[in-house]
Amino acid sequence: MDINEYARGYEAATKYFADRVAGLSDSDLDRSRPGEWSPRQVIHHVADSEAQSYARLRRLIAEPAGSAIQGYDEAGWGKNQTLGYKELPIANSLAVYLAVRASSLDIIKRLKMEDLERYGEHTERGRYTVQHWLEVYTRHPLDHVEQIMSALAD
C-alpha cells in the first residue's frame, strides 16, 4: 500500500462516519442497549479520540523516535458528567471530528513511505508507529459506525 492509498482510505472512513451520523434523529441519538453507549455517547467519544489522534500523529512525525504517546481512560471520559457524553448536542463534536480529520489528512498526504516506520512509545501499547496509527484511525470511525448501527437495530 502506498501513501495515496492510505490517504484515500482515511478520507473515505471520515466521510462514511460523517454521512452515517448526519441523518440520526434526536431519538436515535439516545437509543442504546443496556450497558452500552448510545450513538450520542459514541459520537462524543469519536471526537475526543480523534482529537487525541491529531496530537499523536504530530508527535510521531515531529518528535524524536521513542517519544511518549499518552493513552487515556476512554471509559472514564465517557462517564464524566462534566464532559457531557450523555446529554450534550453532537454538533460541536462533529465539527471537531471533521476538522481534526481534515487536518490530519493534510499531513498524511505529505508522508513518505519511510515515515511509516517513525514511532513513539504508547503508555498502554508500547511501540506505536505511524503505520499503526494510520491503520487504527482509518478503522476507528468504521468500527463506531457499526456500534451505532447495532444500537439502532433494536
N, C-alpha and C positions, 0 to 999 in steps of 0.2 A: 504494500500500500504506500502511496506517495502522499506528500503534504496536501495536495489538492483534493485527494480522496478523503483524507481526514477532515479537511475543512468542509467539504460537501456533506459528509455525514453529520458533523457537528451542527451545521446550519439547518439541515433537514430535521434533526431532532428538536432543535429550538422551535422551528415553525410548527412541527407536529404537536408539541405540548401547547403552544400558544393557541393554535387553532382549536384543539380539543377543549380547553378550559374556557375559551371565549364564549361558547354557547351555553354555558351552565347557568341555570336559573338560580335564584336565591334559595329555593327549597332544595335544589340539587346540592348546593354548596355545603349544606349541613346534614346530609344523609350519611350514615355510616353503619357499619356492622358493630356489634358490641365489642368494645375493647380495641377498636381500630380507629384510625384518623378519618375525619370527614374530608371531602375534597377541599374545603376551605383550609383546613389544617395542612393538608399536603401542599397546597399552593404556597402558603406562607413558608413551609419548610423548604420547598424548592428554591424560593427566592433567597432565603438565608444561606442555603447550601451553595447556591451559585455565587453569592457574594463572597463566601469563603473560597470558592474555586478561583474567583477572579484574583484574589491576593495570592493564592497558592501558585498559580501559573506564573505570575510575575516574580515570585521568589525563586521558582525553579529556573527561570530564564536569567535573572539578573544577579542573584546572589551566588556566593561560592558553592561548589559541589558539597553536598552533605549538610547544608543549612537546614534548620528545623522547619518542618511543616507541621503546624499545630492542628491537632484534632479538636473536636468539640463535642459536647454532650447533646446530640440531636434530640433525644427524648426529653431531656431536661429543658431545652429551649421550647419544645412543644407544650410542655406542662406549665411553663412560666406564665403567670397571669398577666404580667406587665407586657410581655411580648404579644399577647392577644391572639394567638393562633385560632382560638375557638370563635372569636366574635368580630375581629377587625375586618373591614372590607378588603377585598383582594386587589383592588386597583393599584395601590402603591407597590404591593409585592409583585404584581405582573410587570409593572414598569421597571422595577429593579431587575427582575429576571431578564427582560428583553434588553435592557441597557448593558448589563454585565456580559450577557452572552454575545451581543454585537461587538462590544469592546474586545472580548477575548477572541472572537473570530478574526478581528483585525490582526491580532498577534499571531494566531495560528497560521494565517496566510503568509506571514513573514518568516516562519520557521524554516530551517534547513533540516534535512534528514538527520544530520549529526546532532541536532538539538534534542531529538527524541530521547537520547541517552542521558541528557542532563538530569541530575537527581538531587533530591533532598532526603532528609530522614524524617518520615512521618512519626509523630509521637505515639501513634497506636499501631501503625502498619509496617514500620521500618522503611527500607529503601523505597523511594517513590519517584519514578521517572516521569518525564514529560509525556512519554508514550503511554504510560499507565494513566496519567491524568487525562489524556485525550480519550482513552477507552472508557474510563469511569464517567466522565462528564458528557460524553456522547450518549452513553446508555442511560444516565441518571434520569433525564426527563421522560424517556420512553418507559422506564420501569414505573415511574409515578403516574403516567397516563393509565397504565394497566391497573394500578392501585385505585385510581379514581373511578375507572370504568367498573371495576369489581364492586366498589361501594354503591354505585348507581344501579347495578344489576339486580339488586334485591328489592 
